[in-house]
Amino acid sequence: MGCPYSGPVDPNAAARIGKTMMDLGCYEMSMGDTVGLATPADVVAVIRRCVDHGIAIEQIALHLHDTRNMAIANVYAGLLEGVQVIDSSIAGLGGCPFAATASNGNLATEDLLYLLHGLGIETGVDFDRVLECSRFVQDEASGLSLANQSRVARQALATRQSGK
């Protein structure tokens, strides 16, 4: 949805490439905001252009970064369009090497689950077990100078630690 070198990506260009990939046999098209430039309007535009080009909504996935604190809003926009597959990672680990330090990690699984469960969407994922993983990552990553990018996890873990 955006490039650190050339800026915004034309939704029609993304959809044409996506359609070509689907015609070559791909089963799913993950539309990426790998450097975290997108807004909900961008997400909607890309999804709608993909559907207009013949890609079924069930074949569209989202890969979002939270560089500008928009990943959850972008997920919600995608959900409203019918997207059902969303990439995430524990503690928001990961990043985009093309954006150097300007790109935060991936959408945090903890933040995604908080949204989905709050909307009443059944995920089959045990939030408490994810928080255990998040705590482990937080503890282990501290030696690597990596911070837990999940706002939900940081709050939940701090609350549990303080006993409140």
TORBA-107625 format. One record per residue: residue in three letters; chain; x, y, z of N, C-alpha, C, O in turn. Coordinates in Angstrom, 2 decimals, always signed. Layout:
// residues N
    aa   ch       nxx       nyy       nzz      caxx      cayy      cazz       cxx       cyy       czz       oxx       oyy       ozz
   ALA    A         X         Y         Z         X         Y         Z         X         Y         Z         X         Y         Z
...
This chain:
// residues 164
    aa   ch       nxx       nyy       nzz      caxx      cayy      cazz       cxx       cyy       czz       oxx       oyy       ozz
   MET    A     +0.82     -1.21     +0.00     +0.00     +0.00     +0.00     +0.85     +1.26     +0.00     +0.35     +2.36     -0.24
   GLY    A     +2.14     +1.08     +0.28     +3.04     +2.22     +0.25     +4.47     +1.74     +0.13     +4.81     +0.65     +0.58
   CYS    A     +5.29     +2.58     -0.46     +6.70     +2.24     -0.67     +7.56     +3.34     -0.06     +7.27     +4.52     -0.25
   PRO    A     +8.62     +2.97     +0.67     +9.46     +4.00     +1.29    +10.23     +4.82     +0.26    +10.76     +5.88     +0.60
   TYR    A    +10.29     +4.36     -0.98    +11.05     +5.08     -2.00    +10.14     +5.87     -2.95    +10.47     +6.99     -3.33
   SER    A     +9.00     +5.28     -3.33     +8.15     +5.95     -4.31     +6.83     +6.45     -3.75     +6.04     +7.05     -4.48
   GLY    A     +6.57     +6.20     -2.47     +5.35     +6.71     -1.85     +4.16     +5.78     -2.01     +4.33     +4.57     -2.09
   PRO    A     +2.96     +6.35     -2.05     +1.74     +5.53     -2.13     +1.72     +4.67     -3.39     +2.21     +5.06     -4.45
   VAL    A     +1.13     +3.50     -3.26     +0.99     +2.57     -4.38     -0.43     +2.70     -4.92     -1.40     +2.69     -4.15
   ASP    A     -0.55     +2.82     -6.23     -1.86     +2.92     -6.87     -2.65     +1.63     -6.60     -2.18     +0.54     -6.93
   PRO    A     -3.84     +1.74     -6.00     -4.64     +0.54     -5.71     -4.92     -0.31     -6.95     -5.00     -1.53     -6.86
   ASN    A     -5.09     +0.34     -8.11     -5.33     -0.43     -9.33     -4.10     -1.23     -9.73     -4.23     -2.35    -10.22
   ALA    A     -2.92     -0.68     -9.53     -1.69     -1.41     -9.84     -1.56     -2.62     -8.92     -1.21     -3.71     -9.36
   ALA    A     -1.83     -2.41     -7.64     -1.75     -3.52     -6.68     -2.76     -4.61     -7.05     -2.45     -5.80     -6.98
   ALA    A     -3.96     -4.20     -7.45     -5.00     -5.17     -7.81     -4.63     -5.93     -9.08     -4.87     -7.13     -9.17
   ARG    A     -4.05     -5.24    -10.07     -3.65     -5.91    -11.31     -2.57     -6.96    -11.04     -2.62     -8.08    -11.56
   ILE    A     -1.60     -6.60    -10.21     -0.55     -7.56     -9.86     -1.16     -8.72     -9.07     -0.83     -9.88     -9.32
   GLY    A     -2.04     -8.41     -8.13     -2.72     -9.45     -7.36     -3.50    -10.40     -8.25     -3.44    -11.61     -8.06
   LYS    A     -4.22     -9.87     -9.20     -5.01    -10.70    -10.12     -4.09    -11.58    -10.96     -4.41    -12.74    -11.19
   THR    A     -2.98    -11.04    -11.41     -2.02    -11.83    -12.17     -1.52    -13.00    -11.33     -1.44    -14.13    -11.81
   MET    A     -1.19    -12.72    -10.07     -0.70    -13.78     -9.18     -1.78    -14.84     -8.95     -1.48    -16.03     -8.93
   MET    A     -3.02    -14.42     -8.79     -4.11    -15.37     -8.59     -4.29    -16.22     -9.85     -4.51    -17.43     -9.76
   ASP    A     -4.20    -15.59    -11.03     -4.33    -16.33    -12.28     -3.21    -17.34    -12.47     -3.38    -18.33    -13.18
   LEU    A     -2.06    -17.09    -11.84     -0.93    -18.02    -11.91     -1.04    -19.15    -10.90     -0.19    -20.04    -10.87
   GLY    A     -2.09    -19.13    -10.06     -2.32    -20.24     -9.14     -2.21    -19.94     -7.67     -2.35    -20.85     -6.85
   CYS    A     -1.95    -18.70     -7.30     -1.92    -18.38     -5.86     -3.30    -18.62     -5.26     -4.32    -18.39     -5.91
   TYR    A     -3.34    -19.07     -4.04     -4.62    -19.31     -3.37     -5.05    -18.11     -2.52     -6.22    -18.01     -2.14
   GLU    A     -4.11    -17.21     -2.22     -4.41    -16.08     -1.35     -3.50    -14.92     -1.73     -2.34    -15.10     -2.09
   MET    A     -4.06    -13.73     -1.62     -3.29    -12.51     -1.93     -3.20    -11.70     -0.65     -4.20    -11.18     -0.17
   SER    A     -2.00    -11.59     -0.11     -1.81    -10.81     +1.11     -1.43     -9.39     +0.71     -0.34     -9.15     +0.18
   MET    A     -2.31     -8.47     +0.96     -2.07     -7.07     +0.63     -1.30     -6.46     +1.78     -1.79     -6.42     +2.91
   GLY    A     -0.11     -5.98     +1.51     +0.78     -5.55     +2.57     +0.92     -4.05     +2.72     +0.98     -3.30     +1.75
   ASP    A     +0.97     -3.66     +3.98     +1.37     -2.30     +4.35     +2.66     -2.46     +5.13     +2.71     -2.17     +6.33
   THR    A     +3.68     -2.91     +4.44     +4.91     -3.35     +5.07     +5.70     -2.24     +5.74     +6.51     -2.51     +6.63
   VAL    A     +5.48     -1.00     +5.34     +6.18     +0.10     +6.00     +5.25     +0.96     +6.83     +5.68     +1.97     +7.39
   GLY    A     +3.97     +0.58     +6.93     +3.05     +1.28     +7.82     +2.63     +2.65     +7.35     +2.49     +3.57     +8.16
   LEU    A     +2.41     +2.82     +6.05     +1.97     +4.10     +5.51     +0.45     +4.21     +5.37     -0.07     +5.33     +5.27
   ALA    A     -0.27     +3.09     +5.37     -1.68     +3.08     +5.01     -2.59     +3.66     +6.10     -2.30     +3.63     +7.29
   THR    A     -3.71     +4.18     +5.61     -4.83     +4.58     +6.45     -6.00     +3.66     +6.11     -5.93     +2.93     +5.12
   PRO    A     -7.07     +3.68     +6.91     -8.23     +2.84     +6.56     -8.76     +3.09     +5.15     -9.18     +2.15     +4.48
   ALA    A     -8.74     +4.32     +4.69     -9.20     +4.61     +3.32     -8.33     +3.90     +2.29     -8.83     +3.43     +1.27
   ASP    A     -7.02     +3.83     +2.54     -6.11     +3.12     +1.63     -6.43     +1.64     +1.60     -6.46     +1.02     +0.54
   VAL    A     -6.67     +1.07     +2.77     -6.98     -0.36     +2.88     -8.26     -0.67     +2.11     -8.31     -1.63     +1.34
   VAL    A     -9.28     +0.14     +2.31    -10.55     -0.06     +1.63    -10.36     +0.05     +0.11    -10.90     -0.76     -0.64
   ALA    A     -9.61     +1.05     -0.32     -9.40     +1.25     -1.76     -8.72     +0.03     -2.39     -9.14     -0.42     -3.46
   VAL    A     -7.68     -0.49     -1.74     -6.97     -1.64     -2.30     -7.87     -2.87     -2.31     -7.92     -3.59     -3.31
   ILE    A     -8.58     -3.11     -1.22     -9.48     -4.28     -1.17    -10.54     -4.18     -2.26    -10.78     -5.15     -2.98
   ARG    A    -11.16     -3.03     -2.39    -12.22     -2.88     -3.39    -11.69     -3.03     -4.81    -12.36     -3.61     -5.67
   ARG    A    -10.50     -2.51     -5.08     -9.93     -2.67     -6.42     -9.61     -4.14     -6.68     -9.81     -4.63     -7.80
   CYS    A     -9.13     -4.85     -5.67     -8.86     -6.28     -5.84    -10.14     -7.03     -6.17    -10.16     -7.85     -7.09
   VAL    A    -11.20     -6.75     -5.45    -12.49     -7.39     -5.71    -12.98     -7.02     -7.11    -13.48     -7.87     -7.84
   ASP    A    -12.84     -5.75     -7.48    -13.23     -5.30     -8.82    -12.46     -6.05     -9.91    -12.98     -6.24    -11.01
   HIS    A    -11.23     -6.46     -9.61    -10.40     -7.17    -10.58    -10.63     -8.68    -10.54     -9.93     -9.44    -11.20
   GLY    A    -11.60     -9.11     -9.75    -11.98    -10.52     -9.74    -11.35    -11.38     -8.67    -11.45    -12.60     -8.73
   ILE    A    -10.71    -10.77     -7.70    -10.17    -11.55     -6.58    -11.26    -11.65     -5.52    -11.78    -10.64     -5.05
   ALA    A    -11.59    -12.87     -5.13    -12.64    -13.09     -4.13    -12.19    -12.54     -2.78    -11.02    -12.67     -2.42
   ILE    A    -13.10    -11.93     -2.05    -12.76    -11.36     -0.74    -12.17    -12.43     +0.18    -11.33    -12.13     +1.03
   GLU    A    -12.61    -13.68     +0.02    -12.08    -14.77     +0.84    -10.62    -15.08     +0.54     -9.96    -15.79     +1.30
   GLN    A    -10.11    -14.57     -0.57     -8.73    -14.81     -0.96     -7.80    -13.64     -0.61     -6.61    -13.68     -0.90
   ILE    A     -8.36    -12.61     +0.01     -7.57    -11.44     +0.34     -7.19    -11.47     +1.82     -8.05    -11.64     +2.69
   ALA    A     -5.91    -11.31     +2.08     -5.39    -11.24     +3.45     -4.74     -9.87     +3.63     -4.44     -9.18     +2.66
   LEU    A     -4.51     -9.50     +4.88     -3.85     -8.23     +5.19     -2.58     -8.49     +6.00     -2.57     -9.31     +6.92
   HIS    A     -1.54     -7.77     +5.66     -0.27     -7.78     +6.41     +0.03     -6.32     +6.74     +0.36     -5.53     +5.86
   LEU    A     -0.08     -5.97     +8.02     -0.02     -4.57     +8.43     +1.08     -4.32     +9.45     +1.36     -5.15    +10.31
   HIS    A     +1.69     -3.14     +9.33     +2.65     -2.68    +10.33     +2.05     -1.48    +11.06     +1.18     -0.79    +10.54
   ASP    A     +2.54     -1.26    +12.25     +1.94     -0.24    +13.12     +2.81     +1.00    +13.26     +2.80     +1.65    +14.31
   THR    A     +3.54     +1.33    +12.23     +4.49     +2.44    +12.26     +3.84     +3.75    +12.68     +4.42     +4.52    +13.46
   ARG    A     +2.66     +4.01    +12.18     +1.96     +5.27    +12.47     +0.71     +5.05    +13.33     -0.21     +5.86    +13.33
   ASN    A     +0.71     +3.93    +14.07     -0.39     +3.62    +14.99     -1.72     +3.44    +14.26     -2.77     +3.81    +14.78
   MET    A     -1.67     +2.89    +13.05     -2.88     +2.72    +12.25     -3.27     +1.27    +12.02     -4.31     +1.01    +11.42
   ALA    A     -2.48     +0.33    +12.47     -2.73     -1.08    +12.13     -4.11     -1.56    +12.58     -4.81     -2.20    +11.81
   ILE    A     -4.50     -1.26    +13.80     -5.81     -1.72    +14.29     -6.95     -1.06    +13.52     -7.93     -1.72    +13.17
   ALA    A     -6.83     +0.23    +13.25     -7.85     +0.91    +12.45     -7.91     +0.30    +11.05     -8.99     +0.15    +10.48
   ASN    A     -6.76     -0.05    +10.50     -6.71     -0.67     +9.18     -7.32     -2.07     +9.20     -7.99     -2.46     +8.25
   VAL    A     -7.08     -2.82    +10.27     -7.72     -4.14    +10.42     -9.24     -3.97    +10.42     -9.95     -4.69     +9.71
   TYR    A     -9.71     -3.05    +11.21    -11.16     -2.84    +11.31    -11.76     -2.50     +9.93    -12.81     -3.02     +9.57
   ALA    A    -11.08     -1.64     +9.18    -11.55     -1.31     +7.83    -11.60     -2.57     +6.97    -12.55     -2.78     +6.22
   GLY    A    -10.58     -3.41     +7.08    -10.55     -4.66     +6.33    -11.65     -5.60     +6.74    -12.28     -6.25     +5.90
   LEU    A    -11.90     -5.70     +8.04    -12.99     -6.56     +8.53    -14.33     -6.10     +7.97    -15.16     -6.93     +7.58
   LEU    A    -14.55     -4.80     +7.95    -15.82     -4.27     +7.43    -15.99     -4.59     +5.95    -17.11     -4.69     +5.46
   GLU    A    -14.88     -4.75     +5.24    -14.94     -5.12     +3.81    -15.10     -6.62     +3.61    -15.39     -7.07     +2.50
   GLY    A    -14.90     -7.41     +4.69    -15.07     -8.85     +4.60    -13.80     -9.67     +4.67    -13.86    -10.89     +4.54
   VAL    A    -12.65     -9.03     +4.87    -11.39     -9.76     +5.00    -11.43    -10.63     +6.26    -11.88    -10.18     +7.32
   GLN    A    -10.96    -11.87     +6.13    -10.98    -12.80     +7.25     -9.60    -13.31     +7.65     -9.48    -14.02     +8.65
   VAL    A     -8.56    -12.96     +6.90     -7.21    -13.43     +7.19     -6.33    -12.21     +7.43     -6.21    -11.33     +6.58
   ILE    A     -5.71    -12.18     +8.63     -4.89    -11.04     +9.01     -3.62    -11.56     +9.66     -3.67    -12.35    +10.61
   ASP    A     -2.48    -11.13     +9.15     -1.19    -11.53     +9.74     -0.96    -10.73    +11.02     -1.38     -9.58    +11.14
   SER    A     -0.27    -11.36    +11.97     +0.15    -10.65    +13.17     +1.33    -11.42    +13.77     +1.64    -12.53    +13.35
   SER    A     +1.97    -10.81    +14.76     +3.07    -11.50    +15.44     +3.06    -11.12    +16.93     +2.71    -10.00    +17.30
   ILE    A     +3.45    -12.08    +17.74     +3.52    -11.86    +19.18     +4.39    -10.63    +19.45     +5.49    -10.51    +18.91
   ALA    A     +3.90     -9.75    +20.29     +4.62     -8.54    +20.72     +4.94     -7.60    +19.56     +5.72     -6.66    +19.71
   GLY    A     +4.33     -7.86    +18.40     +4.60     -7.02    +17.24     +5.99     -7.19    +16.68     +6.49     -6.32    +15.97
   LEU    A     +6.63     -8.34    +16.98     +7.99     -8.56    +16.51     +8.05     -8.55    +14.99     +7.09     -8.91    +14.31
   GLY    A     +9.16     -8.13    +14.48     +9.38     -8.06    +13.05     +9.53     -6.61    +12.65     +9.49     -5.71    +13.48
   GLY    A     +9.68     -6.40    +11.41     +9.85     -5.06    +10.90    +10.16     -5.12     +9.44    +10.16     -6.19     +8.84
   CYS    A    +10.41     -3.99     +8.86    +10.70     -3.94     +7.44    +12.13     -3.44     +7.24    +12.42     -2.28     +7.55
   PRO    A    +13.01     -4.29     +6.73    +14.40     -3.86     +6.57    +14.55     -2.72     +5.55    +15.55     -2.00     +5.58
   PHE    A    +13.56     -2.55     +4.67    +13.63     -1.49     +3.67    +13.34     -0.13     +4.29    +13.68     +0.90     +3.70
   ALA    A    +12.72     -0.12     +5.46    +12.36     +1.15     +6.09    +13.30     +1.46     +7.25    +13.11     +2.45     +7.95
   ALA    A    +14.32     +0.62     +7.44    +15.30     +0.80     +8.53    +14.58     +0.95     +9.86    +13.66     +0.17    +10.14
   THR    A    +14.95     +1.90    +10.67    +14.37     +2.03    +12.00    +13.03     +2.76    +12.00    +12.37     +2.84    +13.03
   ALA    A    +12.63     +3.30    +10.87    +11.39     +4.06    +10.81    +10.15     +3.16    +10.83     +9.04     +3.66    +11.05
   SER    A    +10.31     +1.86    +10.60     +9.16     +0.97    +10.54     +9.07     +0.14    +11.81     +9.95     -0.68    +12.09
   ASN    A     +8.01     +0.35    +12.58     +7.77     -0.49    +13.75     +7.50     -1.91    +13.28     +7.46     -2.19    +12.09
   GLY    A     +7.32     -2.76    +14.23     +7.08     -4.16    +13.93     +5.73     -4.41    +13.30     +4.98     -3.49    +12.95
   ASN    A     +5.46     -5.69    +13.17     +4.19     -6.13    +12.63     +3.05     -5.79    +13.59     +3.28     -5.43    +14.74
   LEU    A     +1.85     -5.93    +13.11     +0.67     -5.82    +13.96     +0.80     -6.85    +15.08     +1.03     -8.03    +14.81
   ALA    A     +0.66     -6.41    +16.31     +0.80     -7.32    +17.46     -0.43     -8.22    +17.59     -1.56     -7.75    +17.54
   THR    A     -0.17     -9.51    +17.75     -1.25    -10.48    +17.92     -2.14    -10.12    +19.09     -3.36    -10.26    +19.02
   GLU    A     -1.53     -9.64    +20.19     -2.31     -9.30    +21.38     -3.31     -8.18    +21.08     -4.45     -8.24    +21.52
   ASP    A     -2.88     -7.17    +20.32     -3.76     -6.06    +19.97     -4.87     -6.53    +19.03     -6.03     -6.13    +19.17
   LEU    A     -4.50     -7.39    +18.08     -5.49     -7.94    +17.15     -6.54     -8.76    +17.89     -7.74     -8.61    +17.65
   LEU    A     -6.10     -9.64    +18.79     -7.05    -10.46    +19.54     -7.97     -9.61    +20.40     -9.17     -9.90    +20.50
   TYR    A     -7.44     -8.58    +21.01     -8.26     -7.69    +21.83     -9.38     -7.09    +20.98    -10.54     -7.05    +21.41
   LEU    A     -9.05     -6.64    +19.79    -10.06     -6.09    +18.88    -11.07     -7.16    +18.48    -12.28     -6.96    +18.61
   LEU    A    -10.58     -8.30    +18.00    -11.49     -9.34    +17.51    -12.41     -9.86    +18.61    -13.61     -9.99    +18.40
   HIS    A    -11.85    -10.15    +19.77    -12.68    -10.63    +20.88    -13.66     -9.56    +21.33    -14.80     -9.87    +21.69
   GLY    A    -13.23     -8.30    +21.32    -14.13     -7.20    +21.68    -15.29     -7.04    +20.70    -16.36     -6.56    +21.08
   LEU    A    -15.07     -7.45    +19.46    -16.14     -7.41    +18.45    -16.99     -8.67    +18.47    -17.94     -8.79    +17.70
   GLY    A    -16.65     -9.61    +19.35    -17.41    -10.85    +19.44    -17.03    -11.86    +18.36    -17.79    -12.79    +18.09
   ILE    A    -15.86    -11.68    +17.74    -15.41    -12.59    +16.70    -14.63    -13.72    +17.36    -13.62    -13.48    +18.02
   GLU    A    -15.10    -14.94    +17.18    -14.47    -16.11    +17.76    -13.20    -16.44    +16.98    -13.25    -16.63    +15.76
   THR    A    -12.09    -16.52    +17.67    -10.82    -16.80    +17.01    -10.29    -18.19    +17.31     -9.48    -18.73    +16.55
   GLY    A    -10.74    -18.78    +18.41    -10.19    -20.06    +18.82     -8.82    -19.92    +19.48     -8.16    -20.92    +19.76
   VAL    A     -8.40    -18.68    +19.73     -7.09    -18.42    +20.33     -7.29    -18.02    +21.78     -8.11    -17.16    +22.09
   ASP    A     -6.54    -18.65    +22.67     -6.60    -18.36    +24.09     -5.75    -17.13    +24.40     -4.52    -17.19    +24.36
   PHE    A     -6.40    -16.02    +24.70     -5.73    -14.75    +24.93     -4.72    -14.85    +26.07     -3.63    -14.27    +25.98
   ASP    A     -5.06    -15.57    +27.15     -4.14    -15.71    +28.28     -2.86    -16.45    +27.88     -1.77    -16.11    +28.36
   ARG    A     -2.97    -17.44    +27.02     -1.78    -18.16    +26.55     -0.92    -17.25    +25.67     +0.31    -17.31    +25.73
   VAL    A     -1.58    -16.42    +24.87     -0.83    -15.46    +24.04     -0.08    -14.48    +24.94     +1.07    -14.13    +24.65
   LEU    A     -0.73    -14.04    +26.02     -0.05    -13.14    +26.95     +1.15    -13.81    +27.61     +2.16    -13.15    +27.86
   GLU    A     +1.06    -15.12    +27.89     +2.21    -15.85    +28.42     +3.38    -15.78    +27.42     +4.53    -15.56    +27.81
   CYS    A     +3.07    -15.99    +26.16     +4.10    -15.90    +25.12     +4.66    -14.48    +25.04     +5.86    -14.28    +24.88
   SER    A     +3.78    -13.52    +25.16     +4.19    -12.12    +25.09     +5.12    -11.77    +26.25     +6.12    -11.07    +26.07
   ARG    A     +4.79    -12.27    +27.43     +5.66    -12.04    +28.59     +7.03    -12.66    +28.35     +8.06    -12.05    +28.63
   PHE    A     +7.05    -13.89    +27.84     +8.31    -14.57    +27.54     +9.14    -13.75    +26.55    +10.33    -13.53    +26.76
   VAL    A     +8.50    -13.32    +25.48     +9.20    -12.53    +24.47     +9.70    -11.23    +25.08    +10.84    -10.82    +24.83
   GLN    A     +8.88    -10.59    +25.87     +9.27     -9.33    +26.51    +10.49     -9.53    +27.40    +11.43     -8.74    +27.37
   ASP    A    +10.47    -10.60    +28.18    +11.59    -10.88    +29.08    +12.85    -11.24    +28.29    +13.94    -10.76    +28.60
   GLU    A    +12.71    -12.09    +27.29    +13.87    -12.55    +26.52    +14.41    -11.46    +25.59    +15.62    -11.36    +25.38
   ALA    A    +13.52    -10.65    +25.03    +13.94     -9.64    +24.06    +14.59     -8.43    +24.72    +15.24     -7.63    +24.05
   SER    A    +14.41     -8.30    +26.03    +14.98     -7.13    +26.70    +16.50     -7.09    +26.55    +17.10     -6.02    +26.48
   GLY    A    +17.12     -8.24    +26.49    +18.56     -8.30    +26.29    +18.97     -7.95    +24.87    +20.14     -7.69    +24.60
   LEU    A    +18.01     -7.95    +23.97    +18.28     -7.63    +22.57    +17.88     -6.20    +22.23    +17.95     -5.79    +21.07
   SER    A    +17.47     -5.45    +23.21    +16.99     -4.08    +23.02    +15.74     -4.02    +22.15    +15.56     -3.07    +21.39
   LEU    A    +14.90     -5.03    +22.26    +13.62     -5.04    +21.55    +12.51     -4.79    +22.56    +12.48     -5.40    +23.63
   ALA    A    +11.60     -3.91    +22.22    +10.49     -3.62    +23.11     +9.24     -4.36    +22.65     +9.05     -4.60    +21.46
   ASN    A     +8.39     -4.70    +23.60     +7.09     -5.28    +23.27     +6.25     -4.17    +22.64     +5.94     -3.18    +23.31
   GLN    A     +5.89     -4.32    +21.38     +5.15     -3.29    +20.65     +3.66     -3.31    +20.95     +2.95     -2.39    +20.55
   SER    A     +3.16     -4.33    +21.63     +1.73     -4.45    +21.89     +1.31     -3.58    +23.07     +1.75     -3.79    +24.20
   ARG    A     +0.47     -2.62    +22.79     -0.07     -1.77    +23.87     -0.95     -2.60    +24.81     -0.92     -2.42    +26.03
   VAL    A     -1.73     -3.50    +24.23     -2.61     -4.35    +25.04     -1.78     -5.24    +25.95     -2.09     -5.35    +27.14
   ALA    A     -0.74     -5.87    +25.43     +0.09     -6.76    +26.25     +0.82     -5.99    +27.34     +0.86     -6.43    +28.49
   ARG    A     +1.39     -4.85    +26.99     +2.12     -4.08    +28.01     +1.19     -3.70    +29.16     +1.57     -3.81    +30.32
   GLN    A     -0.02     -3.27    +28.84     -0.97     -2.89    +29.89     -1.40     -4.09    +30.70     -1.41     -4.05    +31.93
   ALA    A     -1.76     -5.18    +30.01     -2.24     -6.37    +30.71     -1.15     -6.99    +31.59     -1.42     -7.41    +32.71
   LEU    A     +0.07     -7.04    +31.08     +1.15     -7.61    +31.87     +1.52     -6.72    +33.06     +1.82     -7.23    +34.14
   ALA    A     +1.48     -5.43    +32.87     +1.76     -4.52    +34.00     +0.67     -4.63    +35.06     +0.96     -4.61    +36.25
   THR    A     -0.57     -4.75    +34.63     -1.68     -4.88    +35.58     -1.58     -6.18    +36.35     -1.80     -6.20    +37.56
   ARG    A     -1.25     -7.26    +35.67     -1.11     -8.56    +36.35     +0.07     -8.54    +37.31     -0.01     -9.11    +38.40
   GLN    A     +1.15     -7.88    +36.93     +2.33     -7.82    +37.77     +2.04     -7.02    +39.05     +2.52     -7.37    +40.13
   SER    A     +1.26     -5.96    +38.91     +0.96     -5.12    +40.08     -0.17     -5.72    +40.92     -0.43     -5.27    +42.03
   GLY    A     -0.86     -6.74    +40.36     -1.95     -7.37    +41.10     -3.24     -6.59    +41.09     -4.15     -6.89    +41.86
   LYS    A     -3.36     -5.59    +40.23     -4.58     -4.77    +40.16     -5.47     -5.20    +39.05     -6.54     -4.62    +38.85
